[in-house]
Amino acid sequence: MRSFLELRHACPVCVLLLALCFPGTPFGASRTFEYLCINASEGSASGGHAAIKFGGDVFHFQHVPPGLLRITKEDFGWFRFQYGYQENRTIRSHSIEVSEETFKWLNETFNRRLLVQDEQFAALDAMDGDLRLIQALQNSAAQRNSNSPSDDAPDLTLKALGYFFAERWQPQPARPLSAEPVPVSSLLQTLKAAIPARYGEDFLATKQRQTWNRLLTLKPEPREPAELDIAEDRFSPAGYSFAQHYVDLLTDLAALEVLARAIPPKRDAIIRAEIPEFRLTREAVAALDRYRQTLTADLLRLLSSERTDWGYPLLAGIARLHALERSIASGRLAILDRYPAAESTSSARDEAGSALISALFERTRQAYTSAKSGLISAQPLDERRYGQLEVSANLFLETRRGMVQPHAARLLQVDMTPSRPAAASLIALPLTAEQLAGYRQALTTRREAYLTKLMSLYGYNLMARNCVTEIFRVINQAIAKRLEENGEPRDADTELARITAESERLLGGYVDETSLNLIPFVSFQTVGKSYRVRSTEELLPYREEHIRQAYHQAMPFLVDMEESNVISSAIYRWHGDDAAFLFFTQDAVWSRPILGSFNLAVALGQTLTGLFALPWDSGENLRKSLKGVFVSIPELFFFNIRKGSFPLLPPIDPAD
């Protein structure tokens, strides 16, 4: 099959005849998919990783607790950001040429596997959520019976609640008017005044009462173990779980209270900055005003939604409405704070290198400028584009602050939705202790049986079933199913030969999911020799990319000297997620054992520190030092694992 590639420049008539005779060959091909290999590094998937890419979508398998392999799908920009930038790894890719039909079939195969697994894991997550809620209700009931202080009562975390409440929110069926906060939001008073004309005078009070009563009638509903009838190609829907229903209704009550009492957002919920970049033109203000009117109408419609999960978008929308109001009134952009409240500042150990801060500032400035310019585009401002403006403005402000105060900048990832959470006290349900205990026991038994089934389907095994083998297993199983659907009878003696022949027709070759192909770089070599590879590409990691940029500003040997170690490097600063080391060895081959011996000495020194600190840090330093020893020893034998990572690097564009 590979010899056909040599005929591409032959007689056109011959090429056409071959394409008609062999529709699976490259002559009928119009698409490529890519096999990706990510090199070894300290951290997750330390031995390397593999993925498969169709267009802009990347599928890969990850090891998740409690020992399962789960398929995930990510945008390639985000995938490269995680592995190539934050984890500083080289990504190599083979472009494999196939027909349009084969491309679509393979893409659908991985999408179908994703859909099935997502539903199966959602069912497990639902059971876990139900168990946690039942346990919290039991603990709450026990504390009430023992007259424990209410401050120790269990609570739940509700999204967007933190924009309005600093302390734990205590839900009540109704609050006296004297409890109304000062000051009151005039914006919400105006919004509330529009409700009677649309829904009636007593709408809010009635909706609060109905929502409260609906929550009190909730109870777990033990189901027959029908969800145990699952396989790699089928599932039973998780349904609307008890815990999610409870959280949604509690969030609805919180949103109704914010609206009924006209509670304004907290002072720190909305970010404003007296900087030139936040000044708005008249056209931009007009665009924000039109979006404010659209958002107001959406919030009013949301109140009549028949769904039970409208509380979160109502809370987030109300907070955003206040930010829009301030932007329009002041002529300067005001946006919701998208950073988690607990991450108000970075610790000293999280200080980023000066080169990193400068690069981040430039990227975030460009992203913010681009998002801001979208305010005056011909298209009306919508939620997606306004959300991009919020995220890019948050990142720009933080990196701008980092240029002056590196320790104060919040360089961790922002929330992609305005979800600042806060605690809410539980509402006790009219269930006896015996009922709660019975529900918990039945659910525990069902969960254990379900997990056992998942383990049999997707159990992780480093030497037999990992992120690499699963890709080829999905492909080869899909080929076997394709043959069966085409009417070819299954025969154990000839099945492998038939799958191999079909794989050669469709992909140019066959890759077995066993043997040494379980190692990422070995599988990459095998794909290069077996499949119909059109081209091979290497994407540079973050540190190497910036070293090459530095070559244009200084003499290369000076850059190499400066960036050879963590002390003088302008790009990298050591942080607590990496084990302690001194020299980068991926750039040095022959001197690698010498430099590695220094790194090993540093790791052993951290081991001594970890032993002394054991009573105070629960073994954290010792664990990191052992990881440092693990990644330093290969350097003594000319092999590099450690690359240095950049976990503080935030995504610049929400679409990445």
C-alpha positions in Angstrom: 0.0 0.0 0.0 2.8 2.4 0.8 4.3 1.9 -2.7 1.2 3.6 -4.2 2.5 6.9 -2.7 5.4 6.7 -5.1 3.0 6.9 -8.0 1.5 10.3 -7.3 3.5 11.9 -10.1 2.9 9.1 -12.6 0.5 9.1 -15.5 -2.8 10.9 -14.5 -4.9 8.2 -16.2 -3.1 5.5 -14.2 -3.6 7.4 -11.0 -7.3 7.8 -11.7 -7.7 4.1 -12.4 -5.9 3.2 -9.2 -8.1 5.6 -7.2 -11.3 4.0 -8.6 -10.0 0.5 -7.9 -8.8 1.3 -4.4 -11.2 3.9 -2.9 -9.4 3.6 0.5 -6.1 4.7 -0.9 -4.7 8.2 -0.8 -5.9 8.8 -4.4 -9.5 9.1 -3.1 -8.4 10.8 0.1 -9.3 14.4 0.9 -8.7 14.5 4.7 -6.1 13.8 7.3 -6.3 13.1 11.0 -3.3 13.3 13.4 -1.7 11.0 15.9 -0.1 13.1 18.7 2.7 12.0 20.9 3.6 14.1 24.0 7.0 13.5 25.4 7.8 12.4 29.0 7.9 15.0 31.8 7.6 15.4 35.5 3.9 15.5 36.6 0.9 13.8 35.1 1.5 11.1 32.4 5.2 11.3 33.3 6.1 8.5 30.8 4.5 10.5 27.9 1.0 10.8 26.5 -0.8 10.1 23.2 -3.9 11.6 21.5 -5.7 11.5 18.2 -6.9 14.7 16.5 -9.7 15.3 14.0 -9.8 18.8 12.7 -9.7 21.1 15.8 -10.8 18.3 18.2 -8.4 16.2 20.3 -9.5 12.9 21.9 -7.3 11.3 24.5 -7.6 8.9 27.4 -6.8 10.0 31.0 -6.2 7.9 34.2 -8.8 9.1 36.7 -9.7 7.8 40.2 -10.2 5.2 41.3 -8.2 3.6 38.5 -10.2 4.1 35.3 -9.4 5.2 31.8 -11.7 8.0 30.6 -11.9 9.5 27.2 -11.9 13.3 27.0 -12.4 15.7 24.1 -10.7 19.1 24.0 -10.1 21.9 21.5 -6.6 21.6 20.1 -5.7 25.1 21.2 -6.5 24.2 24.8 -4.8 20.8 24.6 -1.6 22.4 23.3 -1.8 25.1 26.0 -2.0 22.5 28.7 0.7 20.1 27.5 2.9 22.4 25.4 2.8 25.5 27.5 1.8 24.8 31.1 3.5 21.4 31.2 6.3 22.6 28.8 6.3 19.4 26.6 7.1 18.8 23.0 4.2 17.6 20.9 4.9 15.6 17.8 2.3 14.7 15.3 1.8 12.4 12.3 -0.8 13.5 9.7 -2.4 10.4 8.4 -4.1 10.5 5.0 -7.6 8.9 4.6 -10.7 9.2 2.6 -13.4 11.6 3.6 -15.7 8.7 4.5 -13.0 7.1 6.7 -12.3 10.4 8.4 -16.0 10.9 9.3 -16.4 7.3 10.4 -13.4 7.5 12.8 -14.4 10.9 14.1 -17.9 9.6 14.8 -16.4 6.5 16.5 -14.5 8.5 19.1 -17.4 10.9 19.6 -19.7 8.0 20.2 -17.2 6.6 22.8 -17.1 10.0 24.4 -20.9 10.3 24.6 -21.3 6.8 26.1 -18.6 7.3 28.7 -19.7 10.7 29.7 -23.2 9.4 30.5 -21.7 6.4 32.4 -19.5 8.6 34.5 -22.3 11.1 35.0 -24.3 8.3 36.6 -21.4 7.6 39.0 -21.0 11.3 39.8 -24.8 11.5 40.5 -24.6 8.6 43.0 -21.6 10.3 44.7 -23.5 13.6 44.9 -26.5 11.9 46.4 -24.4 10.1 49.0 -22.7 13.3 50.0 -26.0 15.1 50.4 -27.6 12.3 52.4 -24.5 12.2 54.6 -24.7 16.0 55.1 -28.4 15.8 55.9 -27.7 13.1 58.4 -25.0 15.2 60.0 -27.2 18.3 60.1 -30.0 16.3 61.8 -27.6 14.9 64.3 -26.3 18.3 65.2 -29.8 19.7 65.6 -30.7 16.8 67.9 -27.5 17.4 70.0 -28.0 21.2 70.1 -24.6 21.8 68.4 -23.7 25.3 67.4 -25.2 26.3 64.1 -21.9 27.5 62.8 -20.7 23.9 62.7 -23.7 22.8 60.6 -22.9 21.3 57.2 -23.4 23.4 54.1 -23.4 23.3 50.3 -21.5 25.5 47.9 -23.7 27.3 45.3 -22.3 28.9 42.2 -22.5 32.7 41.8 -23.7 33.1 45.4 -20.4 34.7 46.3 -21.2 37.7 44.3 -23.8 38.7 46.8 -23.0 37.0 50.2 -19.7 37.1 52.1 -20.9 34.9 54.9 -22.8 31.6 54.8 -26.3 32.2 53.4 -29.1 31.1 55.6 -32.2 30.3 53.6 -35.5 31.1 55.2 -39.1 30.6 53.9 -39.6 34.4 54.1 -37.7 37.3 55.6 -39.3 40.3 57.3 -38.9 43.6 55.5 -36.7 44.9 58.3 -34.0 42.4 57.2 -33.7 44.3 53.9 -30.0 45.3 53.4 -28.8 48.9 53.2 -28.1 50.1 50.6 -30.6 48.6 48.3 -29.9 48.1 44.6 -32.0 50.6 42.7 -31.3 48.6 39.5 -33.0 45.5 41.1 -35.8 47.6 42.4 -36.5 48.7 38.8 -36.3 45.1 37.6 -38.6 44.0 40.3 -41.1 46.7 39.5 -41.4 45.3 36.0 -42.5 41.9 37.3 -46.1 42.5 38.4 -47.1 43.8 35.0 -45.8 40.7 33.4 -46.6 38.0 35.9 -49.0 39.5 38.5 -48.7 41.3 41.9 -47.8 38.3 44.1 -45.6 36.5 41.6 -42.3 36.7 43.6 -43.8 35.7 46.9 -45.8 32.9 45.3 -42.7 31.6 43.5 -40.6 31.7 46.6 -43.2 29.7 48.5 -43.7 27.2 45.7 -39.9 26.7 45.4 -39.5 26.2 49.1 -42.4 23.6 49.2 -40.9 21.8 46.2 -37.6 21.5 48.0 -39.3 20.1 51.1 -41.0 17.4 49.1 -37.7 16.1 47.7 -36.5 12.7 48.7 -34.0 10.2 47.2 -35.6 7.7 44.8 -33.9 4.4 44.9 -33.9 2.9 41.5 -33.5 -0.6 40.2 -29.9 -1.3 39.1 -30.9 -0.9 35.4 -27.8 1.2 34.9 -25.7 -1.9 35.5 -26.6 -3.0 32.0 -23.9 -0.9 30.4 -21.2 -1.7 27.9 -18.6 0.3 25.8 -21.3 1.1 23.3 -24.4 1.6 25.4 -25.5 3.2 28.7 -28.5 4.0 30.9 -29.1 7.8 31.3 -28.2 9.1 34.8 -31.4 11.2 35.0 -32.0 14.1 37.3 -30.3 13.2 40.6 -31.6 14.0 44.1 -28.5 16.1 44.9 -28.6 18.1 41.7 -32.3 18.8 42.1 -31.7 19.9 45.7 -28.9 22.2 44.8 -30.8 23.7 41.9 -33.8 24.5 44.1 -31.6 26.0 46.8 -29.9 28.2 44.2 -33.4 29.2 42.9 -34.3 30.3 46.4 -31.1 32.3 46.7 -31.7 34.1 43.4 -35.3 34.9 44.4 -34.1 36.4 47.7 -31.5 38.5 46.0 -34.2 39.8 43.6 -37.0 40.2 46.2 -34.7 42.1 48.7 -32.9 44.0 45.9 -29.5 42.9 47.3 -26.6 44.6 45.4 -23.4 42.7 44.6 -20.6 42.8 47.1 -18.1 45.6 46.7 -15.3 43.3 45.4 -17.6 41.4 43.0 -17.1 44.0 40.3 -13.7 45.2 39.0 -13.0 48.7 37.9 -9.7 50.3 36.9 -8.8 53.9 36.2 -6.5 53.0 33.3 -6.7 54.3 29.7 -7.4 50.8 28.3 -10.7 50.6 30.2 -12.0 53.9 28.8 -15.0 53.3 26.5 -16.0 55.1 23.3 -19.5 56.4 22.8 -20.1 53.5 20.3 -18.9 51.0 22.9 -21.1 52.4 25.6 -24.1 52.2 23.2 -23.3 48.6 22.4 -23.2 47.8 26.2 -26.4 49.6 26.7 -28.1 47.5 24.0 -26.8 44.3 25.6 -28.0 45.5 29.0 -31.5 45.8 27.6 -31.3 42.3 26.0 -30.0 40.9 29.3 -32.8 42.5 31.3 -35.4 41.0 29.0 -33.7 37.6 29.3 -33.7 37.7 33.1 -37.4 38.5 33.2 -38.1 35.6 30.9 -36.0 33.4 33.0 -38.4 33.8 35.9 -41.0 31.9 34.0 -38.8 29.0 33.1 -40.2 25.6 33.7 -36.7 24.2 34.4 -35.4 24.0 37.9 -31.9 25.1 37.2 -32.6 28.8 36.4 -31.3 30.1 39.7 -27.6 30.2 38.8 -28.1 32.1 35.5 -30.4 34.5 37.3 -27.7 35.2 40.0 -24.9 35.6 37.4 -27.1 37.7 35.2 -28.1 40.1 38.0 -24.4 40.5 39.0 -23.5 41.1 35.4 -26.3 43.6 35.0 -24.8 45.7 37.8 -21.4 45.7 36.0 -23.0 46.8 32.8 -24.8 49.6 34.6 -21.5 50.9 36.0 -19.8 50.7 32.7 -22.5 52.7 31.0 -22.8 55.3 33.7 -19.0 55.9 34.0 -17.8 55.4 30.5 -15.2 53.0 31.8 -15.4 49.2 31.7 -16.5 47.4 34.8 -16.6 43.6 34.8 -17.3 40.8 37.2 -14.3 39.3 39.0 -13.8 35.9 37.3 -11.2 34.7 39.8 -12.1 32.3 42.6 -12.4 34.3 45.8 -9.8 32.1 47.7 -7.1 33.0 45.1 -7.0 36.7 45.9 -3.2 36.7 45.8 -0.4 34.3 44.9 2.1 33.2 47.4 5.8 34.1 47.2 6.7 30.7 45.8 4.3 31.3 42.9 6.3 34.3 41.7 6.6 34.0 37.9 9.8 34.9 36.0 10.1 38.4 34.5 10.1 37.0 31.0 6.9 35.1 31.7 5.2 38.1 33.1 6.2 40.3 30.2 5.1 37.7 27.7 1.8 37.2 29.5 1.1 40.9 29.7 1.6 41.3 25.9 -0.6 38.4 25.1 -3.4 39.4 27.5 -3.2 43.0 26.3 -3.7 41.9 22.7 -6.5 39.5 23.6 -8.3 42.2 25.6 -7.8 44.8 22.8 -9.3 42.3 20.3 -12.3 41.5 22.6 -12.9 45.2 23.3 -12.9 46.1 19.6 -15.7 43.6 19.2 -18.0 45.9 21.1 -18.3 48.1 18.0 -18.7 45.4 15.4 -21.6 45.1 13.1 -23.0 42.1 15.0 -25.0 42.8 18.2 -23.2 41.9 21.4 -24.2 38.5 22.8 -23.4 36.5 25.9 -20.5 34.6 24.3 -18.6 37.7 23.1 -19.3 39.6 26.4 -18.0 36.6 28.3 -14.8 36.8 26.3 -14.5 40.4 27.1 -14.9 39.6 30.9 -12.3 36.9 30.8 -9.7 38.8 28.7 -10.2 42.0 30.9 -9.6 39.9 34.1 -6.4 38.4 32.7 -5.2 41.7 31.3 -5.6 43.5 34.7 -3.8 40.7 36.6 -0.8 40.5 34.3 -0.7 44.3 34.3 -0.5 44.2 38.1 2.1 41.5 37.8 4.4 43.8 35.9 4.6 46.0 39.0 3.7 43.6 41.9 4.5 40.0 40.9 3.6 38.7 44.3 0.1 40.3 44.1 -0.9 39.0 40.7 -3.4 36.2 40.4 -1.9 34.2 37.6 -3.9 31.1 38.1 -6.7 30.1 35.8 -9.8 32.2 35.8 -13.3 30.8 35.9 -14.7 30.4 32.4 -18.1 31.2 33.7 -19.0 33.9 36.3 -19.4 31.3 39.1 -17.8 32.7 42.3 -19.2 30.2 44.8 -20.3 30.7 48.4 -21.6 28.5 51.2 -25.3 28.0 51.9 -26.8 26.2 54.9 -28.8 23.1 54.3 -32.6 23.1 54.5 -33.7 20.1 56.5 -36.0 17.7 54.8 -38.9 15.9 56.6 -37.2 12.6 56.5 -36.5 10.4 59.6 -33.0 9.2 60.5 -34.1 5.7 59.6 -35.2 6.8 56.2 -32.0 8.6 55.5 -29.9 5.6 56.7 -32.0 3.3 54.5 -31.5 5.5 51.4 -27.8 5.7 52.1 -27.3 2.0 52.4 -29.3 1.2 49.3 -27.4 3.8 47.3 -24.0 2.6 48.6 -24.7 -0.9 47.5 -25.8 0.2 44.1 -22.8 2.5 43.6 -20.4 -0.3 44.5 -22.0 -2.6 42.0 -21.9 0.1 39.3 -18.2 0.9 40.0 -17.3 -2.7 39.7 -18.9 -2.8 36.3 -17.1 0.4 35.2 -13.8 -1.1 36.4 -14.4 -4.2 34.3 -15.0 -2.0 31.2 -12.4 0.7 31.7 -9.9 -0.5 34.3 -6.5 1.2 33.9 -3.3 -1.0 33.7 0.0 0.7 33.0 1.4 -2.3 31.1 -1.7 -3.5 29.4 -4.3 -0.7 29.0 -3.3 2.9 29.1 -3.7 6.2 27.2 -1.9 4.7 24.1 -3.4 1.2 23.8 -6.9 2.6 24.2 -6.6 4.7 21.0 -5.7 1.7 18.9 -8.1 -0.6 20.7 -11.0 1.8 19.8 -9.8 1.9 16.2 -9.4 -1.9 15.8 -12.7 -2.7 17.6 -14.5 -0.2 15.3 -12.9 -1.9 12.3 -14.1 -5.3 13.6 -17.6 -4.0 14.1 -17.6 -2.4 10.6 -16.7 -5.8 9.1 -19.5 -7.4 11.0 -22.0 -4.8 10.0 -21.0 -5.3 6.4 -22.2 -9.0 6.7 -18.8 -10.7 7.2 -19.2 -13.5 9.7 -17.0 -13.5 12.8 -14.3 -16.2 12.8 -11.8 -16.3 15.7 -9.2 -17.9 13.5 -9.2 -15.3 10.8 -10.5 -12.2 12.6 -7.1 -10.7 13.2 -6.1 -11.2 9.5 -9.4 -9.6 8.3 -9.0 -6.6 10.7 -5.4 -6.1 9.6 -6.4 -6.2 5.9 -9.2 -3.7 6.5 -7.0 -1.4 8.5 -4.4 -1.5 5.7 -7.1 -0.6 3.2 -8.5 2.3 5.3 -5.4 3.6 7.1 -2.4 2.2 5.1 -1.4 -0.3 7.8 -2.3 -1.9 11.1 -1.1 -1.0 14.6 -1.6 -3.6 17.4 -2.6 -2.2 20.8 -0.3 -4.7 22.6 3.4 -5.2 22.9 5.7 -2.2 23.1 3.1 0.0 21.4 1.9 0.8 24.9 4.8 3.2 25.2 4.0 6.6 23.6 7.2 7.2 21.6 7.3 3.6 20.4 3.7 3.8 19.2 4.6 7.1 17.4 7.4 5.2 15.5 5.0 2.4 14.7 2.4 4.7 13.3 5.0 6.4 11.2 6.0 3.0 9.7 2.5 1.5 9.4 -0.2 4.1 8.7 -0.4 6.3 5.6 1.6 9.3 7.0 1.5 12.4 4.8 3.7 14.6 7.0 5.3 14.8 10.5 5.4 18.0 12.6 7.0 19.0 15.9 5.5 21.7 18.1 7.9 23.4 20.4 7.2 23.7 24.2 6.8 27.0 25.9 10.3 27.4 27.3 12.1 26.4 24.0 9.8 28.8 22.1 10.8 31.7 24.3 14.5 30.7 24.2 14.4 30.9 20.4 12.8 34.3 20.6 15.5 35.4 23.0 18.1 34.4 20.4 16.9 37.4 18.3 17.7 39.8 21.2 21.0 38.5 22.5 23.9 36.3 21.5 22.7 32.6 21.5 25.5 31.3 23.8 24.6 34.0 26.4 21.0 33.0 26.3 21.9 29.4 26.6 24.1 30.1 29.7 21.4 32.3 31.3 18.6 29.7 30.7 20.7 26.6 31.6 19.7 26.8 35.3 16.8 27.9 37.5 18.9 30.6 39.3 19.6 32.9 36.3 16.7 31.9 34.1 14.5 34.9 33.1 11.8 32.5 31.7 11.4 30.0 34.5 11.0 30.4 38.2 10.8 27.4 40.5 7.5 26.7 42.1 6.1 24.2 44.5 4.6 21.9 41.8 8.0 21.0 40.4 10.5 19.0 42.4 13.6 21.0 43.3 16.4 21.0 40.7 19.2 23.2 39.5 20.0 22.5 35.8 17.8 22.0 32.7 19.2 18.9 30.9 16.9 18.6 27.9 19.2 21.0 26.0 22.4 19.2 27.0 23.1 15.7 25.8 26.7 14.8 26.5 26.9 16.8 29.7 23.5 15.5 30.9 24.9 12.9 33.5 27.1 15.6 35.1 24.2 18.1 35.3 21.9 15.3 36.4 24.2 14.5 39.3 23.8 18.0 40.6 20.0 17.7 40.2 20.1 14.4 42.1 22.1 16.1 44.9 19.5 18.9 45.1 16.7 16.3 45.3 18.5 14.3 48.0 19.0 17.6 49.9 15.2 18.2 49.7 14.8 14.6 51.1 16.6 15.6 54.2 14.5 18.7 54.5 11.4 16.6 54.0 12.4 14.3 56.8 12.9 17.1 59.3 9.6 18.8 58.1 7.6 15.5 58.3 5.8 16.4 61.5 4.6 19.7 60.2 3.9 19.3 56.4 2.4 15.8 56.4 5.2 14.5 54.2 4.7 17.0 51.4 8.4 17.9 51.1 9.4 14.3 51.3 7.0 13.3 48.5 8.3 16.1 46.2 11.9 15.1 47.0 11.3 11.5 46.0 9.7 12.7 42.8 12.9 14.7 42.2 15.1 11.7 42.7 12.8 9.7 40.3 13.2 12.3 37.5 16.9 12.9 38.2 18.2 9.4 38.0 17.4 8.9 34.3 19.6 12.0 33.6 22.6 10.0 34.8 22.0 7.7 31.8 21.5 10.4 29.2 17.7 10.3 29.4 15.7 13.4 30.2 12.2 13.5 31.8 12.1 16.8 33.7 11.3 19.9 31.6 10.2 22.4 34.1 6.5 23.5 34.0 4.5 26.7 34.0 1.3 26.0 35.8 0.7 29.7 36.5 0.4 30.4 32.8 -3.3 31.4 32.3 -5.3 30.8 29.2 -5.3 34.0 27.2 -8.4 33.4 25.0 -11.5 31.7 26.3 -11.7 29.9 23.0 -8.2 28.3 23.5 
